[in-house]
Amino acid sequence: MIIINGEGLTIENVVEVSRFNKKVKLSDEAKKAILHSRSIVEKILDEEKVVYGISTGFGEFSKVFISKEKTSLLQKNLILSHSVGVGNFFSREHVRAMMLLRVNSLSKGYSGIRLQTVEKLIELLNKGITPAVPCKGSVGASGDLAPLSHIASVVFGEGLVLDKDGKGVCARTALEEAGIEENPLTAKEGLALINGTQVMTGVAAITAYDAVNLFKIADISLSVSLEALDGLKDAFDSRIAMIRPHGGQVVSVENINKITKNSYITANNTENKRVQDAYSLRCSTQVHGASKDSLRRVIETIEIEMNSVTDNPIVMPDTGEIISGGNFHGQPIALVMDYLKLAISELGNISERRCNRMVDPHLSNDLPPFLTDKGGICSGFMIAQYTAAALASENKVLVHPASADSIPTSANQEDHVSMGTIGARQSDEILKNVEHILSIELMMGCQGLNYRGDKTFGDGTTKALESIREVVPFLDDDVILAPHFEQLRKIIADGTIVKNVESKVGKLAI
C-alpha cells in the first residue's frame, strides 16, 4: 500500500502502481488538507463571489458569471466538451500513472476538490477500472485538458474504460459491474481534475524508469560488441575518465570494466596491429555517459513535477485566497522530454554504427562477412542492419523538439503552449525503437562472440551471452530473424539481461 500525501512520490512508486497494481490510499494529513481547501470553495459559493473557475466560465469565457445553481452543470459540461482526444488509447499503465499523479497533486490541498471525488479516483485505481484515453489532443497548457477530461468523465459514469483486451467499453456499465457508484461533480471539481500536467508527467515517469534499464543494456551491448569486434580496452582506462570527470562518463567506464573483467581483450592487446578503434567503440563511454547525465536531470525534473500543484486557480489554504496562475503550463516537462528523446536516440545511433561494423568484413576484424560463414548462399545479418538503420533514422525525425513549437488556443487567451505531451509520447516511442536496435546489436554481438569461441570473455559478457542464448540460438543458416529480435527485446525490456549480468558483476551504475 502506497500512502499518498502529495510529497515524496517517486518514479519507482509510480511504476509500482501503474505496472504492478500496488494499491494506494490517502494519508490522514492529506484528507484534512483536501477538506480545508474545499471549505474555502464552499464559502465562496455561499457568498456568490466572482472567482475564475468557481463562479465563471473557462478560458475566453472567464468573463461569464455562473450562478451557484448551475455550477454542477458547468463542471459536467466542462468535462464533456473537453473530452476531444483522438488516436489510439494510451496504455493501461500510462493511464494509471496519470490517475495516481492527479491524486497526488490534489492531495496537497490547493485545488478545492471534494474528498469524496479524490477517493473516487483512488477507488477506480484500486479496483482496476482504467479510463480509455486517446493519446492525441493535448497541447500541454492549460495542462493536459483533453486526455485528463477522458479520465474525469469516468468519475461520473461517462466515456469509455479499457477492457482486458485494451478496447474501449461503456464506463457506466463497467462501474456498475465493479460496484462503483458514479460521482457527479460540483463547483471547481471539473477544473481541478483536468487542469494539470499529469498526462505528460505520467508518460515521462514510466519512460524515465524504463530508460534506466535501457541505459544499462546499452553498456552491456557495447561490451558484447567490443569483445566480438576484438576491440581495444585502452579507451576504457579509468584514468581517462577521471581527468574529464563527467559523472555519466565515469560510471560508464566503471560499467564496461565490470562487464569485461577477465576478458581476452586487454588495455595493450599485442595481438592487434591497431592503436585505436573507431569512435563507436573508442568514444562510446563519452556518448553513453552524456546520455546518463541527461537522464539524471530528467528524473530530477519529473519527480519535482510529480509532487507539485499544477492546476488553476489555486486555493491558498492559509489565507483563503483563490489565485489564478500558470502552474499548468508544461514547459518544464516539455523541455526535459525533448532532452530525453535526444539522449535515448543517441544510444540507438551509436549502437547502429556498431551493428554496421560487425557485418562489414572490412571493419569487423576477421569476423565472417555479415556474420555468416556461408556467405553468398546465406545473407546472415545483412538486412538486420537495415532495420537498425531504419529505426535510427526514424528516431532522428521523432527527436525534433516538440517544445520548439507553439500554436495559440482559446481565442488567443492561451497564446503559448508547451506541446510537452507530444514530446513525452515521442520519448516513449524512441525508447521502444532503441530497444529494438539494441536487440539487433546484442544478437549480432553474440553471433560474433561465438565465432571467437576459443577466447575467454568478460564475466558480464559471458553472463549476457548465456542469457541471450536461452532465447535465441546461434545461426548456422538463414532464418526469419524478426521473432528472434522480438524475443530478445522482451528480455531487454523486462530487465532479465540486466538482472543476470548484475548477479555476476554487481550493480551497474547510471
Salt bridges, closest charged atoms under 4 A:
GLU7 OE2 - LYS108 NZ 2.65
GLU16 OE2 - LYS22 NZ 3.68
GLU42 OE2 - ARG38 NE 3.03
ASP46 OD1 - LYS68 NZ 2.77
GLU47 OE2 - LYS43 NZ 2.72
GLU47 OE1 - LYS49 NZ 3.21
GLU93 OE1 - ARG19 NE 2.71
GLU123 OE1 - LYS120 NZ 3.12
GLU123 OE2 - LYS127 NZ 3.15
GLU158 OE2 - ARG172 NH2 3.54
ASP165 OD2 - LYS164 NZ 3.54
GLU182 OE2 - ARG172 NE 2.65
GLU189 OE1 - ARG114 NH2 2.91
ASP210 OD2 - ARG19 NH2 2.95
ASP219 OD1 - HIS288 ND1 2.78
ASP219 OD2 - LYS292 NZ 2.82
ASP237 OD2 - ARG239 NH2 2.59
GLU271 OE1 - LYS455 NZ 3.64
ASP277 OD1 - ARG274 NH2 2.94
ASP293 OD1 - ARG296 NH2 2.18
GLU300 OE1 - ARG297 NH1 3.55
ASP311 OD2 - ARG102 NH2 3.98
ASP311 OD2 - LYS188 NZ 3.71
ASP338 OD1 - LYS341 NZ 3.06
GLU352 OE1 - ARG353 NE 2.76
ASP360 OD1 - HIS362 ND1 3.05
ASP428 OD1 - LYS432 NZ 2.73
GLU435 OE1 - ARG489 NH1 3.05
GLU441 OE2 - ARG354 NE 2.61
GLU466 OE1 - LYS463 NZ 3.93
ASP477 OD1 - LYS374 NZ 2.69
GLU486 OE2 - ARG489 NH2 2.94
GLU502 OE2 - LYS216 NZ 3.00
